[in-house]
Amino acid sequence: MHSSSPDQGTVPSPDQTAEAASHSADWTIRLVRPEEYERAGDVTAEAYLSSYGELSDEYVASLRDVAGRVQDGDVWVAVDANGDILGTVWVAREGKPLADMAQPGETDFRQLAVAPVARGRGIGEALTHHVIELARERGSHRVVMNSGPEMTGAHALYAKLGFQRMSEREGLWEVQPGRWIELYAFGYDLAPALR
């Protein structure tokens, strides 16, 4: 499942620290730094605005608000050798889900985004692999995320990587006060670690 080709990045082994993250010849995946919050927010918002139709002003503001997101989870970024941010993903901290859909023992993530100029380079796949590896290191039994029906590119990526639809968790969710949207749910089951 994991590829070490330069275009897709590599995934760290369990004995590496999370800070070391994923590396390839073209980029590194690591935690966002405070001085990068604004740019990481811009990349996330640009990715969503270029891919999905109408987004509310409040939702776009939430995509840009990396400082707010890191209060509740970790924002990981894929950066190139020049420090340019190629993609972002927001991941729950251990034992603290981002969304109500995540159950005990699961790791959830949201707002996976690839900068429009970096598409086609395997950034989204590398970021998703990174989330899977973080969950494995934590001993999570499943990685979960939700996504709107229009996000077909993301759905294709999840299917390619082995995520399964979790229809029992799908339905209308209140994503902002008074704003409800239909969300699909996806899960990736992790094999228990051998002891």
Phi and psi restraints in degrees (value plus and minus 20) as a CYANA .aco file:
   2 HIS   PHI    -111.1   -71.1
   2 HIS   PSI     117.9   157.9
   3 SER   PHI    -133.8   -93.8
   3 SER   PSI     126.3   166.3
   4 SER   PHI    -128.6   -88.6
   4 SER   PSI      -4.5    35.5
   5 SER   PHI     -87.3   -47.3
   5 SER   PSI     127.4   167.4
   6 PRO   PHI     -78.5   -38.5
   6 PRO   PSI     -47.5    -7.5
   7 ASP   PHI     -96.4   -56.4
   7 ASP   PSI     -41.3    -1.3
   8 GLN   PHI    -128.1   -88.1
   8 GLN   PSI     -28.8    11.2
   9 GLY   PHI      60.0   100.0
   9 GLY   PSI     154.4   194.4
  10 THR   PHI    -145.8  -105.8
  10 THR   PSI     141.8   181.8
  11 VAL   PHI    -130.6   -90.6
  11 VAL   PSI     117.4   157.4
  12 PRO   PHI     -88.8   -48.8
  12 PRO   PSI     131.9   171.9
  13 SER   PHI     -96.2   -56.2
  13 SER   PSI     139.4   179.4
  14 PRO   PHI     -79.5   -39.5
  14 PRO   PSI     -43.0    -3.0
  15 ASP   PHI    -103.7   -63.7
  15 ASP   PSI     -24.3    15.7
  16 GLN   PHI    -103.8   -63.8
  16 GLN   PSI     131.7   171.7
  17 THR   PHI     -97.5   -57.5
  17 THR   PSI     138.0   178.0
  18 ALA   PHI     -81.7   -41.7
  18 ALA   PSI     -52.1   -12.1
  19 GLU   PHI     -85.2   -45.2
  19 GLU   PSI     -52.1   -12.1
  20 ALA   PHI     -85.2   -45.2
  20 ALA   PSI     -56.8   -16.8
  21 ALA   PHI      38.9    78.9
  21 ALA   PSI    -181.8  -141.8
  22 SER   PHI    -114.5   -74.5
  22 SER   PSI     127.2   167.2
  23 HIS   PHI    -154.3  -114.3
  23 HIS   PSI     131.8   171.8
  24 SER   PHI    -165.9  -125.9
  24 SER   PSI     159.9   199.9
  25 ALA   PHI     -86.4   -46.4
  25 ALA   PSI     -40.9    -0.9
  26 ASP   PHI    -127.0   -87.0
  26 ASP   PSI     -40.4    -0.4
  27 TRP   PHI    -179.9  -139.9
  27 TRP   PSI     147.8   187.8
  28 THR   PHI    -148.6  -108.6
  28 THR   PSI     122.8   162.8
  29 ILE   PHI    -126.8   -86.8
  29 ILE   PSI     104.2   144.2
  30 ARG   PHI    -171.8  -131.8
  30 ARG   PSI     151.0   191.0
  31 LEU   PHI     -85.5   -45.5
  31 LEU   PSI     124.3   164.3
  32 VAL   PHI     -86.8   -46.8
  32 VAL   PSI     126.9   166.9
  33 ARG   PHI    -121.1   -81.1
  33 ARG   PSI     130.6   170.6
  34 PRO   PHI     -72.7   -32.7
  34 PRO   PSI     -58.4   -18.4
  35 GLU   PHI     -90.1   -50.1
  35 GLU   PSI     -29.0    11.0
  36 GLU   PHI    -121.3   -81.3
  36 GLU   PSI     -21.8    18.2
  37 TYR   PHI     -74.5   -34.5
  37 TYR   PSI     -67.6   -27.6
  38 GLU   PHI     -83.5   -43.5
  38 GLU   PSI     -67.2   -27.2
  39 ARG   PHI     -85.9   -45.9
  39 ARG   PSI     -61.2   -21.2
  40 ALA   PHI     -81.4   -41.4
  40 ALA   PSI     -59.2   -19.2
  41 GLY   PHI     -85.1   -45.1
  41 GLY   PSI     -60.7   -20.7
  42 ASP   PHI     -82.1   -42.1
  42 ASP   PSI     -63.9   -23.9
  43 VAL   PHI     -81.7   -41.7
  43 VAL   PSI     -64.1   -24.1
  44 THR   PHI     -82.2   -42.2
  44 THR   PSI     -67.6   -27.6
  45 ALA   PHI     -84.4   -44.4
  45 ALA   PSI     -63.4   -23.4
  46 GLU   PHI     -79.8   -39.8
  46 GLU   PSI     -61.3   -21.3
  47 ALA   PHI     -82.2   -42.2
  47 ALA   PSI     -65.4   -25.4
  48 TYR   PHI     -89.8   -49.8
  48 TYR   PSI     -62.8   -22.8
  49 LEU   PHI     -85.6   -45.6
  49 LEU   PSI     -51.2   -11.2
  50 SER   PHI    -101.3   -61.3
  50 SER   PSI     -34.3     5.7
  51 SER   PHI    -128.4   -88.4
  51 SER   PSI     -51.0   -11.0
  52 TYR   PHI    -144.1  -104.1
  52 TYR   PSI     118.5   158.5
  53 GLY   PHI     -64.9   -24.9
  53 GLY   PSI    -138.6   -98.6
  54 GLU   PHI    -104.6   -64.6
  54 GLU   PSI     106.0   146.0
  55 LEU   PHI    -140.6  -100.6
  55 LEU   PSI     119.3   159.3
  56 SER   PHI     -88.1   -48.1
  56 SER   PSI     135.1   175.1
  57 ASP   PHI     -78.9   -38.9
  57 ASP   PSI     -57.2   -17.2
  58 GLU   PHI     -85.5   -45.5
  58 GLU   PSI     -60.0   -20.0
  59 TYR   PHI     -88.4   -48.4
  59 TYR   PSI     -62.4   -22.4
  60 VAL   PHI     -82.1   -42.1
  60 VAL   PSI     -60.1   -20.1
  61 ALA   PHI     -81.9   -41.9
  61 ALA   PSI     -57.6   -17.6
  62 SER   PHI     -88.7   -48.7
  62 SER   PSI     -53.3   -13.3
  63 LEU   PHI     -85.7   -45.7
  63 LEU   PSI     -55.4   -15.4
  64 ARG   PHI     -98.1   -58.1
  64 ARG   PSI     -38.5     1.5
  65 ASP   PHI    -106.5   -66.5
  65 ASP   PSI      51.8    91.8
  66 VAL   PHI     -87.1   -47.1
  66 VAL   PSI     -58.0   -18.0
  67 ALA   PHI     -77.8   -37.8
  67 ALA   PSI     -58.7   -18.7
  68 GLY   PHI     -91.0   -51.0
  68 GLY   PSI     -59.5   -19.5
  69 ARG   PHI     -84.8   -44.8
  69 ARG   PSI     -57.6   -17.6
  70 VAL   PHI     -92.5   -52.5
  70 VAL   PSI     -27.9    12.1
  71 GLN   PHI     -91.0   -51.0
  71 GLN   PSI     -47.9    -7.9
  72 ASP   PHI    -133.2   -93.2
  72 ASP   PSI     -30.7     9.3
  73 GLY   PHI    -186.6  -146.6
  73 GLY   PSI    -189.2  -149.2
  74 ASP   PHI    -130.5   -90.5
  74 ASP   PSI     113.2   153.2
  75 VAL   PHI    -122.1   -82.1
  75 VAL   PSI      99.3   139.3
  76 TRP   PHI    -122.4   -82.4
  76 TRP   PSI     124.1   164.1
  77 VAL   PHI    -147.0  -107.0
  77 VAL   PSI     125.9   165.9
  78 ALA   PHI    -117.4   -77.4
  78 ALA   PSI     102.2   142.2
  79 VAL   PHI    -145.1  -105.1
  79 VAL   PSI     126.3   166.3
  80 ASP   PHI    -110.0   -70.0
  80 ASP   PSI    -197.4  -157.4
  81 ALA   PHI     -82.6   -42.6
  81 ALA   PSI     -43.5    -3.5
  82 ASN   PHI    -106.9   -66.9
  82 ASN   PSI     -22.6    17.4
  83 GLY   PHI      66.3   106.3
  83 GLY   PSI     -14.3    25.7
  84 ASP   PHI     -93.2   -53.2
  84 ASP   PSI     116.2   156.2
  85 ILE   PHI    -104.2   -64.2
  85 ILE   PSI     102.2   142.2
  86 LEU   PHI    -118.3   -78.3
  86 LEU   PSI     -43.7    -3.7
  87 GLY   PHI    -189.6  -149.6
  87 GLY   PSI     144.2   184.2
  88 THR   PHI    -161.8  -121.8
  88 THR   PSI     137.0   177.0
  89 VAL   PHI    -172.7  -132.7
  89 VAL   PSI     122.8   162.8
  90 TRP   PHI    -126.2   -86.2
  90 TRP   PSI     101.8   141.8
  91 VAL   PHI    -143.3  -103.3
  91 VAL   PSI     119.5   159.5
  92 ALA   PHI     -83.5   -43.5
  92 ALA   PSI     128.0   168.0
  93 ARG   PHI     -99.3   -59.3
  93 ARG   PSI     139.7   179.7
  94 GLU   PHI     -77.0   -37.0
  94 GLU   PSI     106.8   146.8
  95 GLY   PHI      56.5    96.5
  95 GLY   PSI     -15.2    24.8
  96 LYS   PHI    -151.8  -111.8
  96 LYS   PSI      67.9   107.9
  97 PRO   PHI     -84.4   -44.4
  97 PRO   PSI     130.5   170.5
  98 LEU   PHI     -99.8   -59.8
  98 LEU   PSI     -54.9   -14.9
  99 ALA   PHI    -145.7  -105.7
  99 ALA   PSI     134.0   174.0
 100 ASP   PHI     -83.0   -43.0
 100 ASP   PSI     -40.2    -0.2
 101 MET   PHI     -89.1   -49.1
 101 MET   PSI     -44.1    -4.1
 102 ALA   PHI     -95.6   -55.6
 102 ALA   PSI     115.0   155.0
 103 GLN   PHI    -127.4   -87.4
 103 GLN   PSI     145.1   185.1
 104 PRO   PHI     -72.4   -32.4
 104 PRO   PSI     116.9   156.9
 105 GLY   PHI      67.9   107.9
 105 GLY   PSI     -19.6    20.4
 106 GLU   PHI    -129.0   -89.0
 106 GLU   PSI     133.5   173.5
 107 THR   PHI    -135.3   -95.3
 107 THR   PSI     104.9   144.9
 108 ASP   PHI    -132.9   -92.9
 108 ASP   PSI     137.2   177.2
 109 PHE   PHI    -161.0  -121.0
 109 PHE   PSI     140.1   180.1
 110 ARG   PHI    -167.3  -127.3
 110 ARG   PSI     147.9   187.9
 111 GLN   PHI      32.7    72.7
 111 GLN   PSI      24.5    64.5
 112 LEU   PHI     -87.0   -47.0
 112 LEU   PSI     107.3   147.3
 113 ALA   PHI    -164.2  -124.2
 113 ALA   PSI     120.1   160.1
 114 VAL   PHI    -140.9  -100.9
 114 VAL   PSI     109.3   149.3
 115 ALA   PHI     -75.0   -35.0
 115 ALA   PSI     115.8   155.8
 116 PRO   PHI     -70.6   -30.6
 116 PRO   PSI     -57.2   -17.2
 117 VAL   PHI     -93.5   -53.5
 117 VAL   PSI     -32.5     7.5
 118 ALA   PHI    -126.3   -86.3
 118 ALA   PSI     -14.3    25.7
 119 ARG   PHI     -87.4   -47.4
 119 ARG   PSI     130.0   170.0
 120 GLY   PHI      65.4   105.4
 120 GLY   PSI     -12.9    27.1
 121 ARG   PHI    -128.3   -88.3
 121 ARG   PSI     -17.1    22.9
 122 GLY   PHI      65.4   105.4
 122 GLY   PSI      -5.4    34.6
 123 ILE   PHI     -85.8   -45.8
 123 ILE   PSI     -66.9   -26.9
 124 GLY   PHI     -80.7   -40.7
 124 GLY   PSI     -61.2   -21.2
 125 GLU   PHI     -84.8   -44.8
 125 GLU   PSI     -63.3   -23.3
 126 ALA   PHI     -83.9   -43.9
 126 ALA   PSI     -60.8   -20.8
 127 LEU   PHI     -84.9   -44.9
 127 LEU   PSI     -60.0   -20.0
 128 THR   PHI     -86.7   -46.7
 128 THR   PSI     -63.1   -23.1
 129 HIS   PHI     -77.1   -37.1
 129 HIS   PSI     -59.4   -19.4
 130 HIS   PHI     -82.9   -42.9
 130 HIS   PSI     -62.2   -22.2
 131 VAL   PHI     -81.7   -41.7
 131 VAL   PSI     -63.7   -23.7
 132 ILE   PHI     -79.5   -39.5
 132 ILE   PSI     -62.8   -22.8
 133 GLU   PHI     -88.6   -48.6
 133 GLU   PSI     -58.4   -18.4
 134 LEU   PHI     -79.4   -39.4
 134 LEU   PSI     -65.2   -25.2
 135 ALA   PHI     -82.9   -42.9
 135 ALA   PSI     -61.1   -21.1
 136 ARG   PHI     -82.1   -42.1
 136 ARG   PSI     -63.9   -23.9
 137 GLU   PHI     -82.4   -42.4
 137 GLU   PSI     -51.0   -11.0
 138 ARG   PHI     -99.7   -59.7
 138 ARG   PSI     -33.9     6.1
 139 GLY   PHI      64.3   104.3
 139 GLY   PSI      -3.9    36.1
 140 SER   PHI     -84.9   -44.9
 140 SER   PSI     128.9   168.9
 141 HIS   PHI    -115.4   -75.4
 141 HIS   PSI     -30.1     9.9
 142 ARG   PHI    -177.6  -137.6
 142 ARG   PSI     126.2   166.2
 143 VAL   PHI    -124.6   -84.6
 143 VAL   PSI     112.9   152.9
 144 VAL   PHI    -152.3  -112.3
 144 VAL   PSI     133.3   173.3
 145 MET   PHI    -178.1  -138.1
 145 MET   PSI     139.7   179.7
 146 ASN   PHI    -140.6  -100.6
 146 ASN   PSI     141.5   181.5
 147 SER   PHI    -177.9  -137.9
 147 SER   PSI     125.0   165.0
 148 GLY   PHI     -90.8   -50.8
 148 GLY   PSI     133.2   173.2
 149 PRO   PHI     -77.5   -37.5
 149 PRO   PSI     -47.1    -7.1
 150 GLU   PHI     -98.5   -58.5
 150 GLU   PSI     -29.9    10.1
 151 MET   PHI    -106.6   -66.6
 151 MET   PSI      39.4    79.4
 152 THR   PHI     -86.9   -46.9
 152 THR   PSI     -51.6   -11.6
 153 GLY   PHI     -83.0   -43.0
 153 GLY   PSI     -63.8   -23.8
 154 ALA   PHI     -84.2   -44.2
 154 ALA   PSI     -61.0   -21.0
 155 HIS   PHI     -82.1   -42.1
 155 HIS   PSI     -60.0   -20.0
 156 ALA   PHI     -83.9   -43.9
 156 ALA   PSI     -60.0   -20.0
 157 LEU   PHI     -82.6   -42.6
 157 LEU   PSI     -66.9   -26.9
 158 TYR   PHI     -82.4   -42.4
 158 TYR   PSI     -61.9   -21.9
 159 ALA   PHI     -81.6   -41.6
 159 ALA   PSI     -62.4   -22.4
 160 LYS   PHI     -79.7   -39.7
 160 LYS   PSI     -57.2   -17.2
 161 LEU   PHI    -106.3   -66.3
 161 LEU   PSI     -23.8    16.2
 162 GLY   PHI      81.4   121.4
 162 GLY   PSI     -10.1    29.9
 163 PHE   PHI     -90.5   -50.5
 163 PHE   PSI     128.9   168.9
 164 GLN   PHI    -137.5   -97.5
 164 GLN   PSI     124.7   164.7
 165 ARG   PHI     -85.4   -45.4
 165 ARG   PSI     121.2   161.2
 166 MET   PHI    -138.8   -98.8
 166 MET   PSI      57.1    97.1
 167 SER   PHI     -81.4   -41.4
 167 SER   PSI     -45.8    -5.8
 168 GLU   PHI     -87.2   -47.2
 168 GLU   PSI     -35.4     4.6
 169 ARG   PHI    -126.3   -86.3
 169 ARG   PSI     -16.5    23.5
 170 GLU   PHI    -109.6   -69.6
 170 GLU   PSI     137.7   177.7
 171 GLY   PHI     131.6   171.6
 171 GLY   PSI    -182.1  -142.1
 172 LEU   PHI    -102.2   -62.2
 172 LEU   PSI     112.1   152.1
 173 TRP   PHI    -146.1  -106.1
 173 TRP   PSI     123.7   163.7
 174 GLU   PHI    -106.0   -66.0
 174 GLU   PSI      83.3   123.3
 175 VAL   PHI    -108.5   -68.5
 175 VAL   PSI     -40.4    -0.4
 176 GLN   PHI    -166.1  -126.1
 176 GLN   PSI     137.1   177.1
 177 PRO   PHI     -72.6   -32.6
 177 PRO   PSI      98.9   138.9
 178 GLY   PHI      60.0   100.0
 178 GLY   PSI     -19.7    20.3
 179 ARG   PHI    -136.6   -96.6
 179 ARG   PSI      95.1   135.1
 180 TRP   PHI    -132.5   -92.5
 180 TRP   PSI     116.2   156.2
 181 ILE   PHI    -155.3  -115.3
 181 ILE   PSI     136.8   176.8
 182 GLU   PHI     -97.8   -57.8
 182 GLU   PSI     113.2   153.2
 183 LEU   PHI    -147.6  -107.6
 183 LEU   PSI     116.3   156.3
 184 TYR   PHI    -107.1   -67.1
 184 TYR   PSI     136.3   176.3
 185 ALA   PHI    -143.3  -103.3
 185 ALA   PSI     121.6   161.6
 186 PHE   PHI    -151.5  -111.5
 186 PHE   PSI     123.2   163.2
 187 GLY   PHI    -155.3  -115.3
 187 GLY   PSI     124.9   164.9
 188 TYR   PHI    -144.5  -104.5
 188 TYR   PSI      92.2   132.2
 189 ASP   PHI    -101.6   -61.6
 189 ASP   PSI     114.0   154.0
 190 LEU   PHI    -122.3   -82.3
 190 LEU   PSI     113.8   153.8
 191 ALA   PHI     -87.2   -47.2
 191 ALA   PSI     120.8   160.8
 192 PRO   PHI     -80.5   -40.5
 192 PRO   PSI     122.9   162.9
 193 ALA   PHI     -88.2   -48.2
 193 ALA   PSI     121.4   161.4
 194 LEU   PHI     -96.6   -56.6
 194 LEU   PSI     115.9   155.9
